[in-house]
Amino acid sequence: MDSYVRKIREESPTFKSHIYLNHASTGPLHGRTAEALKEFSVHWGETDFEEVDVACKNVKSQFAQLINATADEVVFTPDVTHGTKLAVSMQEYDEKSNIVCYWNDYPGQVYQALFLKEKKNVEYRPVPDKKNKILVESFAERIDENTKIVLLSHVQWISGYKSDVKEIAKITHENGAYILVDSIQSTGALVNDVKDWDIDFLTCGVAKWLLGPNRKGLFYIKKKLIDEFYPPFAGYHGTDVGSFEEPYWNVNKLEFLPSADKFMDTNPGNLLYYVANAGMKILLDYGVDKIEKRIMDLTGYLFEKLDELKNIELITSRKEENRSGIVNARISNNVEIVKKLKKENIIVSSRYGGIRISPHFYNSMEDIDKLIEVVKKYNS
């Protein structure tokens, strides 16, 4: 364990008392994020928000670095699902239109397809899996010239399966459609590259692997599409504020900003983004390449240790190209085991009949050893 990883662990209030292996759900509190909460209260008390505004703007720049975009292609959203709603609502549909989505993707994705089916009579084409594997050919079979948009999570929240975004995006564009990727289980844990993937939209949140608080999102739109699409919702945060002198906003004409900010239809809320800024800096200071390698080493070790257990079935793919930071092991008494683990201050989740384990780069082999030791005790 290198000095940076050791320092991050030592500074975390959560790691002082818990073995935390649940980043696919909520990231733990760290020293820097805890300090950011205190700093914000000081700024608030002094009614001084200039530094807060700078930190919030940094969030877009830092997120852009993590996905290989530019800050003017990124906009704040209330949550991850709002980004999907934005992309879906921008499209124009007719009686031939269809929307494609993996059938068991996160509900924030699937429900947009179901909503369009119910309210606008858009054909929904759910993509099946093959034993939790989401195959490119399964998407290819459902995408055609009438597909308007394809919805896909880069990493699946249940199984941890990492899809071939680049190839699915290629098929999508060959048919004249757009693609939105949900990267909430990927950004901050794995290398993301929207330019290499050649995707149109990406939605994410600042929580989980990005180590920020819940319920704040970020939305990416490819630069050349910013002018092409009109915002589906009007909000004054997406317009030019002009001068702080009277008359302030132009209430006689709606003029949107030239960047992705034109799609910002709600007040972003600076407290949570101020904290998120500190969380993202933890990741960028270490480097995403190094983070991904450590996570792959940890999950590889986790596979080896899970093989020692009886009566379990891995939901997660072992193939390196489809692995992520999420490992799910199906076990008969998973809910009860997760509760018992919590009593011993080991935090994981119960999902889909399994124990979902999601270590970040600062976790250790010893964390996994302790987890397996306790699971063995209760696994009957």
C-alpha positions in Angstrom: 0.0 0.0 0.0 1.6 3.3 -1.1 1.7 6.4 1.1 -1.1 8.2 -0.7 -3.5 5.3 -0.2 -2.5 5.0 3.4 -3.0 8.7 4.0 -6.5 8.6 2.4 -7.5 5.7 4.7 -6.1 7.4 7.8 -7.9 10.6 7.1 -11.3 9.0 6.5 -13.7 9.1 9.5 -15.5 6.1 8.0 -12.4 3.9 7.8 -11.5 4.6 11.4 -14.4 2.3 12.4 -15.6 0.4 9.3 -14.4 -1.8 6.5 -16.2 -0.1 3.7 -16.8 -2.1 0.5 -20.0 -0.5 -0.7 -19.0 2.2 -3.2 -21.6 1.1 -5.7 -24.2 2.4 -3.2 -22.7 5.4 -1.5 -19.2 6.6 -1.0 -17.8 7.0 2.5 -16.9 10.2 4.2 -13.3 11.2 3.7 -11.0 13.7 5.4 -11.2 16.1 2.6 -15.0 15.9 2.1 -15.5 16.3 5.9 -13.3 19.4 5.8 -15.2 20.8 2.9 -18.4 20.5 4.9 -16.9 22.6 7.6 -15.4 25.1 5.2 -18.8 25.6 3.6 -20.4 26.4 6.9 -17.7 29.1 7.5 -18.3 30.7 4.1 -22.0 30.6 4.8 -21.6 32.2 8.2 -19.5 34.9 6.7 -21.9 35.3 3.7 -18.8 34.9 1.5 -19.6 32.6 -1.5 -16.9 33.6 -4.0 -14.7 30.6 -3.1 -17.7 28.4 -3.1 -18.6 29.5 -6.6 -15.0 28.8 -7.8 -15.1 25.3 -6.2 -18.4 24.5 -7.9 -17.1 25.6 -11.3 -14.1 23.3 -10.6 -16.5 20.4 -10.4 -17.3 20.7 -14.0 -13.7 21.0 -15.0 -12.6 18.0 -12.9 -15.5 15.8 -14.1 -14.6 16.8 -17.7 -11.0 15.5 -17.0 -12.4 12.2 -15.7 -14.4 11.6 -18.9 -12.0 13.3 -21.4 -14.4 16.1 -22.2 -14.3 19.9 -21.9 -16.0 21.9 -19.1 -18.3 23.6 -21.6 -19.7 20.2 -22.6 -20.8 19.6 -18.9 -23.8 20.9 -17.0 -25.1 20.4 -13.5 -28.3 18.3 -13.1 -30.4 17.5 -10.0 -29.5 13.8 -10.3 -28.4 11.0 -12.6 -31.9 10.3 -13.9 -32.4 13.9 -14.9 -29.6 13.6 -17.4 -31.4 10.6 -19.0 -34.6 12.6 -19.1 -32.9 15.5 -20.8 -31.4 13.4 -23.6 -34.7 11.5 -24.1 -36.8 14.7 -24.0 -34.7 16.4 -26.7 -35.6 13.9 -29.3 -38.5 14.2 -31.7 -40.6 11.0 -32.1 -43.1 9.8 -34.7 -45.3 6.7 -35.1 -42.3 4.7 -36.4 -39.8 5.7 -33.6 -38.3 3.2 -31.2 -36.0 3.4 -28.1 -33.5 0.7 -27.1 -32.4 -0.1 -23.6 -31.1 -3.2 -21.7 -34.2 -4.7 -20.1 -32.7 -4.9 -16.5 -30.7 -1.6 -16.6 -31.0 0.8 -13.7 -34.7 2.0 -13.4 -33.6 5.5 -14.1 -32.8 4.3 -17.6 -35.6 1.7 -18.1 -38.4 3.9 -16.8 -37.7 6.6 -19.5 -38.2 4.0 -22.2 -41.4 2.8 -20.5 -42.6 6.4 -20.0 -42.2 7.1 -23.8 -44.0 3.9 -24.6 -46.9 4.8 -22.4 -47.2 8.5 -23.1 -46.0 8.9 -26.6 -46.5 5.4 -28.1 -42.8 5.1 -28.8 -41.9 1.4 -29.4 -39.7 0.1 -26.6 -37.2 -2.5 -27.6 -35.7 -4.1 -24.5 -32.4 -5.8 -24.9 -32.1 -9.3 -23.2 -29.0 -10.5 -21.5 -27.3 -13.9 -21.7 -26.6 -15.1 -18.1 -26.0 -11.4 -17.0 -23.8 -10.8 -20.1 -24.9 -7.8 -22.2 -23.8 -8.6 -25.7 -23.1 -6.2 -28.5 -25.0 -8.4 -31.0 -28.1 -8.2 -28.8 -28.1 -4.4 -29.2 -27.4 -4.7 -32.9 -30.5 -6.9 -33.3 -32.7 -4.2 -31.9 -31.2 -1.0 -33.3 -32.5 0.1 -36.7 -33.1 3.2 -38.8 -36.2 4.1 -36.7 -34.2 4.0 -33.4 -34.1 7.5 -31.9 -31.9 6.9 -28.9 -30.1 4.0 -27.1 -29.8 4.0 -23.3 -27.0 2.1 -21.7 -25.2 1.9 -18.4 -21.4 1.5 -18.9 -21.3 -0.7 -15.8 -24.4 -2.5 -14.5 -25.4 -1.8 -11.0 -26.4 -5.4 -10.2 -23.8 -7.6 -11.8 -20.9 -5.1 -12.4 -20.9 -6.1 -16.1 -18.9 -3.6 -18.2 -20.4 -3.2 -21.7 -18.5 -2.4 -24.9 -19.8 1.2 -25.2 -17.6 2.0 -28.2 -19.0 -0.8 -30.3 -22.6 -0.2 -29.3 -22.2 3.5 -30.0 -20.8 2.7 -33.5 -23.8 0.6 -34.3 -26.1 3.3 -32.9 -24.6 6.0 -35.2 -24.6 3.7 -38.2 -28.4 3.7 -37.9 -28.6 7.4 -37.4 -29.5 7.3 -33.7 -28.1 8.9 -30.6 -26.7 7.1 -27.5 -26.8 8.1 -23.8 -24.4 6.4 -21.4 -25.0 6.3 -17.6 -21.6 6.2 -16.0 -22.5 6.4 -12.3 -20.9 3.0 -11.7 -17.9 3.7 -13.8 -16.6 7.3 -13.6 -14.1 7.6 -10.8 -13.4 3.9 -10.7 -12.5 3.1 -14.4 -11.0 5.1 -17.2 -13.8 6.8 -19.2 -13.3 8.5 -22.6 -16.3 10.0 -24.2 -14.2 11.0 -27.3 -12.9 7.5 -27.8 -16.3 6.0 -27.2 -17.8 8.6 -29.6 -21.0 8.9 -27.5 -23.6 11.8 -27.7 -24.7 12.1 -24.0 -23.4 10.9 -20.7 -25.1 11.2 -17.3 -23.5 10.7 -13.9 -23.7 11.7 -10.3 -21.1 13.0 -7.8 -21.7 10.3 -5.3 -20.5 6.6 -5.2 -17.1 6.2 -6.9 -16.7 10.0 -7.1 -16.8 10.3 -3.3 -19.3 13.1 -3.2 -22.7 13.4 -1.6 -25.9 11.9 -3.0 -28.5 13.6 -5.2 -26.4 15.8 -7.5 -25.7 15.0 -11.1 -23.6 16.0 -14.1 -24.6 15.7 -17.8 -22.3 15.6 -20.8 -23.4 16.6 -24.3 -21.1 16.3 -27.3 -20.0 19.8 -28.3 -21.3 19.8 -31.8 -24.8 18.8 -30.5 -25.1 21.8 -28.1 -26.4 24.1 -30.9 -28.4 21.3 -32.6 -30.7 20.6 -29.6 -33.1 23.0 -28.0 -33.5 22.6 -24.3 -36.6 20.6 -23.4 -37.2 22.7 -20.3 -36.7 26.4 -19.8 -34.8 27.6 -16.8 -33.2 30.9 -16.0 -29.9 29.2 -15.0 -29.5 28.3 -18.6 -29.7 31.8 -19.8 -27.3 34.7 -19.9 -27.6 36.7 -16.7 -26.2 39.7 -18.4 -25.4 42.5 -15.9 -26.2 42.6 -12.2 -27.5 46.1 -12.8 -31.1 46.6 -13.8 -32.9 45.1 -15.7 -30.9 41.9 -14.9 -32.3 39.0 -16.9 -34.0 39.7 -20.2 -37.6 38.8 -19.7 -38.7 39.8 -23.2 -36.7 37.2 -25.0 -35.4 33.7 -24.2 -31.7 33.5 -25.0 -29.8 30.4 -23.9 -26.1 30.2 -23.1 -23.8 28.9 -25.8 -22.4 26.0 -23.7 -24.0 22.9 -22.2 -25.2 25.2 -19.4 -28.1 26.1 -21.7 -29.7 22.8 -20.5 -29.5 23.7 -16.8 -33.1 24.2 -15.8 -32.8 24.1 -12.0 -30.7 25.8 -9.3 -27.7 23.5 -8.9 -27.3 24.0 -5.1 -23.7 24.8 -4.2 -23.3 23.0 -0.9 -23.2 19.5 -2.4 -21.1 20.5 -5.3 -18.6 22.2 -3.0 -18.2 18.9 -1.2 -18.1 17.0 -4.4 -15.2 19.1 -5.6 -13.1 17.8 -2.7 -14.1 14.2 -3.4 -13.1 14.4 -7.1 -9.7 16.0 -6.2 -8.9 12.8 -4.2 -9.2 10.8 -7.4 -7.4 13.2 -9.7 -4.5 13.6 -7.4 -3.9 9.8 -7.5 -4.8 9.3 -11.2 -7.6 7.3 -12.8 -5.2 4.9 -14.5 -3.8 3.9 -11.1 -7.2 3.8 -9.6 -8.5 1.3 -12.2 -5.5 -0.9 -11.8 -5.8 -1.1 -8.0 -9.5 -1.8 -8.3 -8.9 -4.6 -10.8 -6.2 -6.1 -8.5 -8.7 -6.0 -5.6 -11.6 -7.5 -7.5 -9.2 -10.2 -8.9 -8.2 -11.1 -5.4 -11.8 -11.0 -4.3 -12.7 -13.6 -7.0 -9.9 -15.9 -5.6 -11.2 -15.6 -2.1 -14.9 -16.1 -3.1 -13.8 -19.4 -4.7 -13.0 -20.6 -1.2 -16.7 -20.3 -0.2 -19.3 -23.0 -0.5 -22.8 -22.6 -2.0 -22.2 -19.4 -3.9 -22.7 -18.4 -7.6 -20.9 -15.4 -9.1 -23.3 -13.1 -11.0 -20.3 -11.1 -12.1 -18.2 -11.8 -15.2 -14.6 -12.8 -14.6 -13.5 -11.6 -18.1 -11.2 -8.7 -17.7 -12.8 -6.7 -20.5 -16.2 -6.9 -18.8 -15.0 -6.4 -15.1 -15.5 -3.3 -13.0 -15.4 -2.4 -9.3 -18.6 -4.4 -8.6 -18.6 -8.1 -7.7 -21.9 -9.9 -6.9 -21.9 -13.3 -5.3 -25.3 -15.0 -5.1 -25.8 -16.8 -1.8 -29.0 -18.2 -0.2 -29.1 -16.1 3.0 -27.6 -12.9 1.4 -29.9 -10.4 3.2 -29.2 -11.9 6.6 -25.4 -12.1 6.0 -25.3 -8.4 4.9 -27.0 -7.4 8.2 -24.6 -9.5 10.2 -21.7 -8.0 8.4 -22.9 -4.6 9.2 -23.0 -5.5 12.9 -19.3 -6.2 12.6 -18.8 -2.9 10.8 -18.2 -4.4 7.4 -20.4 -2.6 4.8 -21.6 -4.2 1.6 -25.1 -4.5 -0.1 -27.6 -7.2 -0.7 -28.7 -7.1 -4.4 -30.5 -9.6 -6.6 -30.0 -12.5 -4.3 -26.4 -11.8 -3.8 -23.8 -9.9 -1.8 -22.7 -7.0 -3.9 -19.1 -6.0 -3.0 -17.6 -2.8 -4.4 -14.1 -1.8 -3.2 -12.4 1.4 -4.2 -8.7 2.1 -4.8 -7.9 2.7 -1.1 -9.3 -0.6 0.1 -6.9 -3.4 0.9 -6.5 -7.1 0.5 -6.8 -7.2 4.3 -10.3 -5.6 4.0 -11.3 -8.5 1.7 -9.8 -11.1 3.9 -11.8 -9.9 6.9 -15.0 -9.8 4.7 -14.5 -13.4 3.6 -13.7 -14.5 7.1 -17.0 -13.2 8.4 -19.0 -14.5 5.5 -17.6 -17.9 6.0 -18.8 -17.8 9.6 -22.4 -17.2 8.6 -22.5 -19.0 5.3 -24.4 -22.3 6.0 
